[in-house]
Amino acid sequence: MNRYTLTALGITLCLGIGCSANSDQHSPTMTDGGASSRSGAGGRSSVGDSGSGGTADAGSAGETTGGDAAGSAGAAGSPAGEGGEGGEGGEAGADEEGTVIPVTPGACSESAAWASATPLEGISTDANEQLLAITADELDIVFLRDGSPQLAHRESASAAFGAAVALTIPDGYGVLAGVALSSDGKTLVLLDTTGQNFAAFSRPSRSAEFAATPDPSAFMGINQRALQTGQHYAAPVLAPDGQTFVFAAFTPAPEAGFPSGFAGISLVYESVWTANGWAMPESISQNLFDGTSAARPLPSGLSSDSRTLFYLDEGSGQQMARFRDRPDGPLYTVVDLEQRTRAVPDAACDRLYYSSGGEVLVAAE
């Protein structure tokens, strides 16, 4: 079903809510209403409300020194084509006030039920499994099994995953703050134990092991920003097209605690791929779904068209999905996915992978 946006009304709404161009565990298995079922309903939908606001900041962008992992951590944009000559007056170049612009449906539906959930074959066992990342083509998965990071592969999305192998994490890096996996399964993004530096780890093929040497070059500007602001990072997500990198940034609590009345700030940031690596990020959550240092919005997945963000609301423990009309638009519409934690959609967004009750499950739209 198409939705429509009235340009003039949209501007009024934006001014009214104070938006800006640079807005910066082992729970019971999710069921459809009974403890015996693994399926679940889609949840509630509403217009996003404002959280406790933070201040978006900018740092100096770093330069990339190249490297295979850096190249595979984000796809370089295609060269621009030659522009045609414009006619006099440029009447077709801008929308007139009051123009109704049709909004095409996104890859993910706001009304998806995500029902008939089943344990992911080859992954879910009697152990405690937690999803960390899965590629958009559904062929490679990174997950925790009783706290140990594992990696598994399958040849088709309809097949069972092969036997999982232990994922070796280099010294100085970890997976508890989150893991990002490129759509081709060849690049793993980890955060170091300081919480302030992302790095890429590459492999030549999906059957090979990831390199043990980190390559932070593509994240130079983002990492320098953490040092300048004092923020820590978490929950990295790579868009399926490799053009967008999303993560959480928050103010760590000092040893003496925060001053009375202040609980820290946590925001979700988005960076786009450039010829020099990841650009300086901008907040996509400020005044919409920002959080505190102890109640962070933690991204878990991004749709193939970058119009739907999946994230865990750490404060409520609920998984959420937020929708926008275009890849660079505000994420106004929110749907509560309840206990479908660490949710990640497939490329078509007709299947959703998530964790619930110590299992990794897959549900249909």
Buried (B, 14 or more C-beta within 10 A) or exposed (E): EEEEBEBEEBEEBBEEBEBEEEBBEEEEBBBBEEEEBBBBBBBEEEEBEEBBBBEBBBBEBBEBEEBBBBBBBBBEEEEEEEEEEEEEEEEEEEEEEEEEEEBEEBBBBBEBBBBBBEBBEBBBBEEBBBBBBBBBBBBBBBBBBEEEBBBBBBEEBEEEBEEBEEBEBBEEBBBEBBBBBBBBBBBBBBBBEEBBBBBBBBBEEBEEEBBEEBBBBBBBBBBBBBEEBEBBBBBBBBBBBBBBBBBBBBBEEEEEEBEEEEBBBBBBBBBBBBEBBBBBBBBBBBBBBBBBBEBBBBBBBBBBBBBBBBBBBBBEEBBBBBBBBBBEBBBBBBBBBBBBBBBBBBBBBBBBBBBBBBBBBBBBB
